[in-house]
Amino acid sequence: MSIKRISFIEVGAPGSHIFSKFPVARVGTVLLSTILKEKGHEVKAFIEDISIPDWEFIESSDLVCISTLTSTAISAYMIGQRLKAKGIAVIMGGAHPTFMPDEALQYSDFVVRGEGDFTLPELISYFDSGAPAIETIQGLSYRNKSGKSFHNPDRRLLKEEELDSLPVPDFSLVHNWKPSYIYSVSTSRGCPYACKFCSVIHIFGRQYRFKSTGAVLKELEHIRAVSTGTRFFVDDNFTANRKRTKELLRVMIAEKLTSKWTAQVRTDAAADPELLRLMADAGCHTVYIGFESINPTTLEQYNKKQTLEDIVGSIRSFRDHGIRIHGMFVIGADTDDIDVIKKTVDFTIHSGIDTIQLMVLTPLPGTPLFKEMKESGRLLHTDWSKYDAHHAVFSPSLMGAQTLQTETMKGMGRFYSWKYIMKHLAKFDLYYAGIGVYGKTTVNEMLGNFTINRDNVLSRNPDNAEISAE
């Protein structure tokens, strides 16, 4: 089987959410597309959150690679079925297939588990030449002709020098890509923390692996030439190694690579005044911080390794340096009740946080939380399209699932209020006034959809059977 034309599909979110207006392409899809393009294949990447795919191109492909999270898995499976029915080879990858390979193999021919930078090219080589032997390709799952599943041993994580050897992701491969779109940049992989609800460490490991400053500089220089959009450092913790981050920031300042950018950080970054000054001088506009909770017992249950005092201090420090804050909170721990939701919203309104996202605790496959909920029989269903952090998919301890979901949405609506909008209009801050209008509209839409579909959303599946995509 000779592989010439390859399509990548990054499946879109199942419904509206607070970031729907600001779609971000995940680096993995674009990077893998670039790797295969450099090996001589004709490649296009289709990001459904950005534009409608060109199905004529996709259905003329020799091979289609589908990337999916848990919340997009149902849609991914439907696409896989459609393409397989046309005789097109289908490969699935991403977080959900990594943890649910047997399920994903019902709708695909192969599953690439974990980091696919080496696994996928080896599989393409197998298609083209029969080498390497399929059973030697680490990180690969597949079925034989009789339908039996095989899961080759996991592939080791890439070393830092191997990360440096990867090409600069070519976003021009993305269908209908515009230079003004948010440009994702990855400078590291892994996270040493072990938040109970997070699947990152189970894919990318417990140890940080950093690209060299030179490799990141090369990518930023490329971006300067092709992009006018905001840069988004998608690392799970951009400031994980402060010495390394400061070195990078100094180079960015010296090379005038200071176009507006955002990053994900932890509260501990705010304890270093020099780091904050360099971030501001290098063009940092907004930080995304997983505060998760203002309830100390919930922070302990999440294994977050931070305190309420850390949260309050970090907000003050970032604001003092002119850096905006997007605060993310996860509601629904066994120590959370309705009063915690109310106090969380009060805190967000009065603390000086610029924008927020209140998310419903979601037990994703591959996490300790999922195992705990499944074994205790607390999962309401496994309709993966509802595992998007906006729906309650388990039975909380101190409130009903319906209450958790509606009160979390209403809390978002209370933050993105007319008062929020008018406050920013009074300061002629049209950007944040617009975000307020968008946030308010989106929350109202989500609440309306939930009211219409309440019985379906909260229906219990007693045996927790995996839902069919049919």
N, C-alpha and C positions, 0 to 999 in steps of 0.2 A: 504494500500500500504506500503510494507516494503522496506525501503531504505538501501541497503548494499553498493553498489559500486557507487561512485560519481566522476565525472570528472569536473574540472574547466578549462575553456579556456580563456586565455587573448589574445584577437584578435590582430593580428599584424598590423603594420603601412601599409597604402595602397601604399606607394612608398618610394623611397630612400630619406634620409635626412642626415643631418650632424652627427647625432648620430647613424646611422644604424650600424656602425662598433662596437658600444659599447652598446649592448642591456642591458636594466635594467628592471628587473622584478618589477612590482609595488607591494608594500608591502601587499595591501589589498587582492589580490588573494591568496598569500601564507599564510597570517594570517588566512583567512577564511578556507582554506584547512586544516590548522593545528588544528583549533578549532573543525572541524568535525572529523578529524582523532582521536583526543583525546576523542571524544564521541563514538568511536568504529566503525566508518565507514572506508571502504577501499577507499582511496582518492588518486588521482593523479592530478597534475596541469600541464597544457600545455601552455607554453608561446610561441606564434607563432614567435615572434622576436628572440627567442633563438633556436628553432628547430621545425621541422615538427611534428605535433601531431601524436600520435599513435591512428589512427581512429578505429582500432579493439577494443582497450580498451574503447574508448569513446562510441562507438556504442553498447558495452555490458554493459554500465552503466545504473543504474536505474534512474539516475538524472544527468543532465548536467547544470552547472552554467557558464554563459557567461558574462565576464566583458568587457565593451566597452566604449571608448571615443566617441566623436562625429565623428572624422575622421575615426574611424573603424566601425561605426554603420552599414554601408551597408554590410560589410563582416559578421558582427555579425548576421544580420538578415538572410543572406543566410544560415549560419550555423544553426540558429534556425529553419528555414524552413526544412532543411535537416533532422534534428534530430526529429522534431515533426512528419514528414512524416513516420518515423520509429517507432512511438509510444513512444518515449522517452520524459519524462517530462523535460521542459526547464525553467530555471530561468535566468533572465537577471538583471544585476546590473552595477553600475558605473555611471559616470557623465551624459552620454547622456540619458540612461533610467530613471535616477532620474528626469530629467527635461522634458522628452518626454515619459511618461509612457504609454499613450494611443497608441502611435506609436509602442513602443517596444512590447506591448501586442499582436500586430498583428503577431508577430513571436516567441512568447514565451507564457508560461502558467502563469508565475508570474513575477513581477518586484519588486526587493528589492530596495527601494529608500534610498539614504543617507547612513549613517553608517550601515553596515549590521551585525556587530558583534553579536548582540542579535536577530535581525530579522530573519536571515537565520537559526540559530539553532532552533528557535521556529517553523519556517515553516517545517523543517525536522521532528520535534517532532509531528507536526500536521499530516504529512504523515504517521508516524509510529503508532501513537496511537489515532489520532483524537483530541488531546488536545495540546495546547489551541485551542479554536474555531477560525476559520480562520478570522472572522470579528474582533477579538480582537488583532490580530498581527499588532502592529503599524509599519508604514513604508512599508507596503505591498500593492501592486496593483495586481488585478487579474480580470478575467472575469468569469461570471457564465455560466451555460449551454446554456443560450439563447444568450450569447455573450455580455451582458451588462458589462461595466467596473465598478469596484469598487476600490476606493482609500481610504484605511484606514488612519486614522490620522497619521501625521508625528511622528516619534519616537524622543524623546528628545536626545540630544547629550550625549555621555558618559561622566561621571565625571572622574576626574583625578585618583581617587582610582580604578575606573573600568578599566581605561587604564592599570594600574599596574597589574590588575588581569588577563589580557589577556596573552596567552602563547607566548613564544619566537617563531617567525615564523620558521618553519622547511623547509628550502630550498631544502632539500633532496627529498621532495615531487614533486619538479619540474622535469619534464621529461627531461632527458639528461643534468641535471645540472652539472657543473664542479666547483670545489673549486676555480678555478682561475677567475671566473666571478665576476663582480661588485656586491657587497653585499649591498642591500638596508637596511637602518636602519631608523625607525621612532621614534622620541622621543617626538613629540608633534603633536597636531592638531589645526587647526583654524588660523585665521589671522585677526587683527583688522583693517587693511587697506581696502580700497574699490576701488581698481583699476577698471576702467570702463569695461575692457575687461576680467576680471578674474572671473571664476566660483567657486573658492575655498571657499569663504566665504558663498556661497549659499548652500554648502554641509556640510562644517565643522564649520561654524559659525564665528562670529566676535570676539570671545574671545579665547585667547590661553589656551590650556589645556596641561599641561606637565606631562610626566611620571616622577616618582621620580628618583633621581640619582641612587639609589639602583637597580631599575628595569632596567635602561639602562645599568648599570654595568654588571648585570647578562647576558644581551643579548650580550654585547661586549665580555664577557668571553666565551660565547658559540661560537661566531663567530671566535674567536682566535683558537678554537679547530678544526673548520671544514673548514675554508676558508683561502686561500692565496691571494685573490683578494682585490682590493681597496674597502674600505667602503665608502658608499655614504649616508650621512644624508639627507634624502628626505624631511625633514621638510620644509615648505614654507619659514621659516625664522629661521635658526638654532640658531641665536644669539638674538632672540626676547627679552628674559629676560637675561640681561648680567650677573647678579648675579648668576642665576641658571646655565648659560652656563659655567661661570668661575669655579663654584663648580665641574661641570662634568669634565671639562678639567683637573683640578688639580687631580681628582681621576684617570683619564686616565693616567696621567703622573706618579703618584705614583704606579699604578698597571702595569706600562709598557705596556699599551694598546695603543701604539703609532704607529701602522702600518699605512701606508699611507691612508688618507681619504680625502673626498671632501664634500662640503656642500653648500646649498643655503643660501645666506645672503642678507641684504640690505646694501646700502652705509654707513648707520650710524654706522655699526660695526667698521668701520675704524677710528672712532673718539675716540676710547678707546685703547690707547697703551698697557695697561696691557692685555686686551682681545686678541689683535693681537699677543703679545708675547706668551701667553698661547696656542693659536691656533697653532702657529708655533712649539712650543715645544711638543705639543701633536700629531704632525704628519700631520697637515693640508697641503695638497699638492696644492689644487686648490679650489677657491670659484667661485660659479656661481652667478652672480649678474644681476638682471633685471634693467639695466640702462634705457632701453626703448627708450630714445630719448635724443639728445643734443639740441633740440629745446625747449626753456623755455615755450613757449605757448602750445606746445604739452604735456609737462610734466604736466602742469596745466589741460589740457583737460582730460588726463588720470587719474587725481586725484592721482598722484604718491607720492606727499608729499616729493619731493626732488628737488634739483637744479642742474644745470650744475656744479657749484662750488663743490657741494657734490660729484659728479661723479669724477671730476678731482682729488680732494683730496683723495678719497678712493683708486683710482688706485695707486697713489703715495705711500700711506701708506701700502697697501698690498704688493706691490713690495719691499718696504724697509724691510719688514719682510720675504722676500723670498717665499711669497705665490703667486702662479700663479692665473691668472684671466681669466675666460670665461665670456665675456660680451654679454648680450642679448639685442637686440633692436627691437622695434615694429614700423614698418613703415606703414603709411597710414591714419593718423589722418586727420581731416578736416583742420588742420593747416600745413600739410606736402605737399611739392611739390617736383619736381625733384631735385631742388637745395639742399633741406634738405637731400635727399638720398646721394647725392655727398658729402656734408659736413660731414655727419655721417660716411661714409667710410673713408674719409680723417682723421677724428678724430681717428677712430679705428686703422688706420695704424700708426699714429704718437704718440699715447698716451701711448703705452707700454702694451696694452692689449695682452694677449698671443693667445687667440682664440676667435672667435665671432660667433654669430648666428644672422643674420638679418631675422626677421620674418614679414610676411605680417599681418597687423591687421585683426583679424578674429572674427566676431560676433558669439560667441558660445551660443547655447540655455542656458537659465538660467541667462544670464548676462544682465545688463542694455543696453549694446551696441546692443545686438541682438534685444531686444524690440524696440529700437530706429530705427534701420535699417529696421526692418520689417514694423513698422508703417509708416515709411516715404517712403516705396516702393523702397528702395535702394538695397535690396538683389537681386543678379543676378540669383540665383538658390538655391535650397536646396539639391544639391548632396553632402551629408555629407562627402563623401570620399575626397572632395576638401577643407574641413574645417580643414586643417592641418597646417595652418600658412605658407604655401608655395604657396598658390594660392589666387588670388584676387576673393572674392565671393560677393563683394558689389561694388557700384559705388562711388569712392572717390570724394572729392570736387574739388581738384586742379590738378588732372591728370586723365587719363583714367585708367580703371582697368588693361588693358594689359600693360600699361606703368608701373604702380605700381608693377606688378608681375615681369616683365622682368628686370626692373632697380634694384629691390631688389636682384634678383638672380645675376645679373651682379656685383652688389656691393660686394656680397660674393666672387665672382670670383676675383675681384680686390684685396681683402684682402688676399685670399689664392693664392698668385701669385708665379711665379718662384723666385722673389726676396725674398719673405717670406721663401720659401724652401731653397734657397741657403744661406740665412742668418743663418739659424739653422744648415745647414750642415757645414758651416764654423766654427761653435762653437762645432762641433761634437755632436750636440743635435739631435740624430737620431729620438727620439720620436716625437718631434714637427715638424721635417722635414717630417716625415711620415704622421703626421696629415695634413700638408700642401698639400702633394701629394693627400691624400685621399679627403680633402676638395675640391681641384681643380677638381679632377675627378668627384666627386659627383655633384658639381655645373654644370659642363659641361653636365652631364647626365640629370640633371633636366631641364636645358635650352633646350636641344635637345628634350626631351619628350614634353615640353610645345610647342615648335615650331611645332611638328607633330600634337599635339592635341589641338591647339589653339582654333579652332572653338567650339569644345566640351566643353573645360574648361570654356570659357567665354559666352556660350550660355545663353540667358535670359529665365527665366521661369516666364512669366508675372504675374501669379496669386500666385507665391511663394508656390505652392502646394508641399507637402512633396513627395520626390521621392520614388518610389517603389524599393524594393530590387530585384524584379524579372527581 
